[in-house]
Amino acid sequence: MTPTGVGVREYCANTREKSNLRYSDRNIKAQARYWLKRLSTTLANLTSHVTRFIKICDVEQRFTTENINLMIQSSTE
C-alpha cells in the first residue's frame, strides 16, 4: 500500500470516529434534556398533588374542629 493510501485510510478512520463522537454527544445531550424535562414535569405534578392534599386535609380538619365546637356549645346550652 502506498503511503498516500495509508494516510487517506487513517484520515477516513479519524473522521469517522470524530463524527460518531459528535453524534453520540448530541444524542446524549438530547436524551438528558428529555429526561430532565420529564423529571421536572413529574416533580411539578407531584408538588401540585401534595399541595392539593394538604389543602383538603386542612379543610377537613377545620370542619371537624367546627363540628366539635358546635357539639360542645350545644351540649352546654
OpenMM code with the backbone's topology and positions (N, CA, C; nanometers):
from openmm import Vec3, app, unit

residues = "MET THR PRO THR GLY VAL GLY VAL ARG GLU TYR CYS ALA ASN THR ARG GLU LYS SER ASN LEU ARG TYR SER ASP ARG ASN ILE LYS ALA GLN ALA ARG TYR TRP LEU LYS ARG LEU SER THR THR LEU ALA ASN LEU THR SER HIS VAL THR ARG PHE ILE LYS ILE CYS ASP VAL GLU GLN ARG PHE THR THR GLU ASN ILE ASN LEU MET ILE GLN SER SER THR GLU".split()
positions = [
    Vec3(0.0848, -0.1172, 0.0000),
    Vec3(0.0000, 0.0000, 0.0000),
    Vec3(0.0894, 0.1236, 0.0000),
    Vec3(0.0497, 0.2205, -0.0691),
    Vec3(0.1296, 0.3431, -0.0795),
    Vec3(0.1092, 0.4283, 0.0455),
    Vec3(0.2054, 0.5116, 0.0767),
    Vec3(0.1911, 0.5991, 0.1939),
    Vec3(0.0684, 0.6895, 0.1835),
    Vec3(0.0377, 0.7291, 0.0612),
    Vec3(-0.0798, 0.8145, 0.0439),
    Vec3(-0.2060, 0.7367, 0.0775),
    Vec3(-0.2123, 0.6103, 0.0354),
    Vec3(-0.3290, 0.5268, 0.0646),
    Vec3(-0.3464, 0.5062, 0.2143),
    Vec3(-0.2346, 0.4846, 0.2834),
    Vec3(-0.2411, 0.4668, 0.4290),
    Vec3(-0.2899, 0.5955, 0.4951),
    Vec3(-0.2389, 0.7080, 0.4497),
    Vec3(-0.2789, 0.8372, 0.5074),
    Vec3(-0.4260, 0.8652, 0.4870),
    Vec3(-0.4771, 0.8309, 0.3679),
    Vec3(-0.6189, 0.8536, 0.3402),
    Vec3(-0.7038, 0.7649, 0.4292),
    Vec3(-0.6607, 0.6409, 0.4458),
    Vec3(-0.7383, 0.5496, 0.5285),
    Vec3(-0.7391, 0.5959, 0.6743),
    Vec3(-0.6254, 0.6413, 0.7233),
    Vec3(-0.6207, 0.6925, 0.8601),
    Vec3(-0.7085, 0.8166, 0.8744),
    Vec3(-0.7049, 0.9033, 0.7744),
    Vec3(-0.7868, 1.0245, 0.7777),
    Vec3(-0.9350, 0.9875, 0.7831),
    Vec3(-0.9739, 0.8911, 0.7006),
    Vec3(-1.1143, 0.8492, 0.6988),
    Vec3(-1.1543, 0.7876, 0.8325),
    Vec3(-1.0667, 0.7066, 0.8899),
    Vec3(-1.0969, 0.6439, 1.0185),
    Vec3(-1.1093, 0.7496, 1.1276),
    Vec3(-1.0181, 0.8459, 1.1289),
    Vec3(-1.0240, 0.9518, 1.2301),
    Vec3(-1.1497, 1.0371, 1.2139),
    Vec3(-1.1856, 1.0669, 1.0904),
    Vec3(-1.3051, 1.1467, 1.0646),
    Vec3(-1.4291, 1.0720, 1.1115),
    Vec3(-1.4332, 0.9428, 1.0843),
    Vec3(-1.5474, 0.8622, 1.1253),
    Vec3(-1.5598, 0.8610, 1.2779),
    Vec3(-1.4471, 0.8450, 1.3470),
    Vec3(-1.4509, 0.8433, 1.4926),
    Vec3(-1.4988, 0.9766, 1.5481),
    Vec3(-1.4492, 1.0848, 1.4912),
    Vec3(-1.4891, 1.2171, 1.5408),
    Vec3(-1.6368, 1.2427, 1.5159),
    Vec3(-1.6851, 1.2045, 1.4001),
    Vec3(-1.8267, 1.2294, 1.3717),
    Vec3(-1.9155, 1.1406, 1.4577),
    Vec3(-1.8729, 1.0172, 1.4839),
    Vec3(-1.9505, 0.9302, 1.5724),
    Vec3(-1.9555, 0.9872, 1.7137),
    Vec3(-1.8419, 1.0411, 1.7591),
    Vec3(-1.8394, 1.1009, 1.8918),
    Vec3(-1.9288, 1.2238, 1.8974),
    Vec3(-1.9263, 1.3044, 1.7913),
    Vec3(-2.0121, 1.4229, 1.7878),
    Vec3(-2.1590, 1.3822, 1.7910),
    Vec3(-2.1929, 1.2812, 1.7121),
    Vec3(-2.3317, 1.2333, 1.7096),
    Vec3(-2.3714, 1.1790, 1.8464),
    Vec3(-2.2832, 1.0988, 1.9069),
    Vec3(-2.3121, 1.0419, 2.0387),
    Vec3(-2.3291, 1.1520, 2.1419),
    Vec3(-2.2431, 1.2527, 2.1342),
    Vec3(-2.2504, 1.3634, 2.2287),
    Vec3(-2.3834, 1.4375, 2.2151),
    Vec3(-2.4248, 1.4650, 2.0913),
    Vec3(-2.5530, 1.5324, 2.0688),
    Vec3(-2.6686, 1.4453, 2.1154),
    Vec3(-2.6582, 1.3156, 2.0888),
    Vec3(-2.7636, 1.2228, 2.1280),
    Vec3(-2.7769, 1.2163, 2.2804),
    Vec3(-2.6649, 1.2099, 2.3490),
    Vec3(-2.6667, 1.2047, 2.4952),
    Vec3(-2.7258, 1.3335, 2.5518),
    Vec3(-2.6878, 1.4475, 2.4949),
    Vec3(-2.7415, 1.5751, 2.5430),
    Vec3(-2.8920, 1.5827, 2.5200),
    Vec3(-2.9382, 1.5338, 2.4062),
    Vec3(-3.0823, 1.5356, 2.3777),
    Vec3(-3.1572, 1.4455, 2.4756),
    Vec3(-3.1015, 1.3290, 2.5038),
    Vec3(-3.1655, 1.2389, 2.5996),
    Vec3(-3.1660, 1.2993, 2.7392),
    Vec3(-3.0569, 1.3650, 2.7755),
    Vec3(-3.0501, 1.4282, 2.9075),
    Vec3(-3.1546, 1.5385, 2.9193),
    Vec3(-3.1695, 1.6189, 2.8133),
    Vec3(-3.2717, 1.7242, 2.8158),
    Vec3(-3.4107, 1.6632, 2.8286),
    Vec3(-3.4361, 1.5543, 2.7569),
    Vec3(-3.5667, 1.4881, 2.7621),
    Vec3(-3.5960, 1.4387, 2.9039),
    Vec3(-3.4995, 1.3686, 2.9638),
    Vec3(-3.5224, 1.3134, 3.0971),
    Vec3(-3.5313, 1.4230, 3.2019),
    Vec3(-3.4551, 1.5298, 3.1851),
    Vec3(-3.4628, 1.6411, 3.2789),
    Vec3(-3.5996, 1.7079, 3.2715),
    Vec3(-3.6504, 1.7264, 3.1491),
    Vec3(-3.7835, 1.7852, 3.1315),
    Vec3(-3.8898, 1.6935, 3.1920),
    Vec3(-3.8751, 1.5639, 3.1690),
    Vec3(-3.9724, 1.4679, 3.2236),
    Vec3(-3.9683, 1.4667, 3.3760),
    Vec3(-3.8474, 1.4726, 3.4324),
    Vec3(-3.8335, 1.4753, 3.5778),
    Vec3(-3.8947, 1.6020, 3.6359),
    Vec3(-3.8692, 1.7161, 3.5728),
    Vec3(-3.9242, 1.8413, 3.6250),
    Vec3(-4.0765, 1.8423, 3.6158),
    Vec3(-4.1312, 1.7860, 3.5087),
    Vec3(-4.2769, 1.7775, 3.4956),
    Vec3(-4.3355, 1.6872, 3.6036),
    Vec3(-4.2713, 1.5742, 3.6274),
    Vec3(-4.3181, 1.4811, 3.7301),
    Vec3(-4.3147, 1.5461, 3.8680),
    Vec3(-4.2056, 1.6164, 3.8982),
    Vec3(-4.1956, 1.6822, 4.0281),
    Vec3(-4.2991, 1.7935, 4.0427),
    Vec3(-4.3246, 1.8664, 3.9350),
    Vec3(-4.4264, 1.9723, 3.9399),
    Vec3(-4.5642, 1.9124, 3.9649),
    Vec3(-4.5946, 1.8026, 3.8977),
    Vec3(-4.7240, 1.7360, 3.9188),
    Vec3(-4.7354, 1.6834, 4.0616),
    Vec3(-4.6279, 1.6256, 4.1105),
    Vec3(-4.6273, 1.5732, 4.2465),
    Vec3(-4.6485, 1.6860, 4.3467),
    Vec3(-4.5827, 1.7978, 4.3241),
    Vec3(-4.5975, 1.9125, 4.4133),
    Vec3(-4.7412, 1.9626, 4.4149),
    Vec3(-4.8031, 1.9692, 4.2983),
    Vec3(-4.9415, 2.0175, 4.2944),
    Vec3(-5.0356, 1.9204, 4.3653),
    Vec3(-5.0112, 1.7902, 4.3523),
    Vec3(-5.0956, 1.6919, 4.4212),
    Vec3(-5.0771, 1.7002, 4.5726),
    Vec3(-4.9534, 1.7164, 4.6159),
    Vec3(-4.9272, 1.7263, 4.7599),
    Vec3(-4.9932, 1.8519, 4.8158),
    Vec3(-4.9816, 1.9630, 4.7433),
    Vec3(-5.0441, 2.0876, 4.7882),
    Vec3(-5.1950, 2.0718, 4.7974),
    Vec3(-5.2540, 2.0090, 4.6961),
    Vec3(-5.3980, 1.9854, 4.6974),
    Vec3(-5.4385, 1.8971, 4.8158),
    Vec3(-5.3604, 1.7934, 4.8411),
    Vec3(-5.3890, 1.7020, 4.9518),
    Vec3(-5.3821, 1.7756, 5.0852),
    Vec3(-5.2812, 1.8606, 5.1016),
    Vec3(-5.2676, 1.9368, 5.2257),
    Vec3(-5.3870, 2.0299, 5.2439),
    Vec3(-5.4297, 2.0942, 5.1351),
    Vec3(-5.5459, 2.1833, 5.1447),
    Vec3(-5.6710, 2.1051, 5.1831),
    Vec3(-5.6902, 1.9887, 5.1228),
    Vec3(-5.8070, 1.9055, 5.1546),
    Vec3(-5.8039, 1.8652, 5.3017),
    Vec3(-5.6881, 1.8229, 5.3496),
    Vec3(-5.6765, 1.7823, 5.4899),
    Vec3(-5.7018, 1.9004, 5.5823),
    Vec3(-5.6529, 2.0174, 5.5439),
    Vec3(-5.6722, 2.1368, 5.6249),
    Vec3(-5.8201, 2.1727, 5.6334),
    Vec3(-5.8906, 2.1645, 5.5214),
    Vec3(-6.0340, 2.1940, 5.5196),
    Vec3(-6.1101, 2.0922, 5.6035),
    Vec3(-6.0766, 1.9653, 5.5895),
    Vec3(-6.1433, 1.8617, 5.6693),
    Vec3(-6.1178, 1.8827, 5.8181),
    Vec3(-5.9964, 1.9194, 5.8521),
    Vec3(-5.9620, 1.9437, 5.9925),
    Vec3(-6.0423, 2.0617, 6.0465),
    Vec3(-6.0569, 2.1659, 5.9649),
    Vec3(-6.1334, 2.2832, 6.0064),
    Vec3(-6.2798, 2.2454, 6.0298),
    Vec3(-6.3365, 2.1672, 5.9372),
    Vec3(-6.4757, 2.1244, 5.9533),
    Vec3(-6.4921, 2.0375, 6.0777),
    Vec3(-6.3979, 1.9508, 6.1011),
    Vec3(-6.4044, 1.8646, 6.2189),
    Vec3(-6.3976, 1.9487, 6.3457),
    Vec3(-6.3076, 2.0451, 6.3481),
    Vec3(-6.2948, 2.1327, 6.4647),
    Vec3(-6.4222, 2.2135, 6.4858),
    Vec3(-6.4788, 2.2653, 6.3773),
    Vec3(-6.6037, 2.3416, 6.3889),
    Vec3(-6.7170, 2.2531, 6.4396),
    Vec3(-6.7250, 2.1311, 6.3911),
    Vec3(-6.8294, 2.0384, 6.4369),
    Vec3(-6.8139, 2.0068, 6.5855),
    Vec3(-6.6912, 1.9869, 6.6277),
    Vec3(-6.6665, 1.9583, 6.7697),
    Vec3(-6.7062, 2.0787, 6.8541),
    Vec3(-6.6686, 2.1977, 6.8082),
    Vec3(-6.7049, 2.3189, 6.8825),
    Vec3(-6.8566, 2.3354, 6.8890),
    Vec3(-6.9256, 2.3073, 6.7792),
    Vec3(-7.0717, 2.3167, 6.7787),
    Vec3(-7.1336, 2.2151, 6.8741),
    Vec3(-7.0782, 2.0956, 6.8761),
    Vec3(-7.1297, 1.9927, 6.9662),
    Vec3(-7.1079, 2.0332, 7.1117),
    Vec3(-6.9932, 2.0912, 7.1404),
    Vec3(-6.9637, 2.1350, 7.2775),
    Vec3(-7.0592, 2.2471, 7.3175),
    Vec3(-7.0805, 2.3413, 7.2269),
    Vec3(-7.1703, 2.4530, 7.2565),
    Vec3(-7.3136, 2.4044, 7.2780),
    Vec3(-7.3579, 2.3135, 7.1947),
    Vec3(-7.4959, 2.2652, 7.2077),
    Vec3(-7.5147, 2.1823, 7.3347),
    Vec3(-7.4113, 2.1142, 7.3774),
    Vec3(-7.4242, 2.0326, 7.4985),
    Vec3(-7.4211, 2.1190, 7.6244),
    Vec3(-7.3564, 2.2333, 7.6193),
    Vec3(-7.3507, 2.3203, 7.7370),
    Vec3(-7.4752, 2.4071, 7.7496),
    Vec3(-7.5510, 2.4207, 7.6443),
    Vec3(-7.6697, 2.5067, 7.6492),
    Vec3(-7.7872, 2.4380, 7.7079),
] * unit.nanometer
topology = app.Topology()
chain = topology.addChain("A")
for resn in residues:
    res = topology.addResidue(resn, chain)
    for name in ("N", "CA", "C"):
        topology.addAtom(name, app.Element.getBySymbol(name[0]), res)
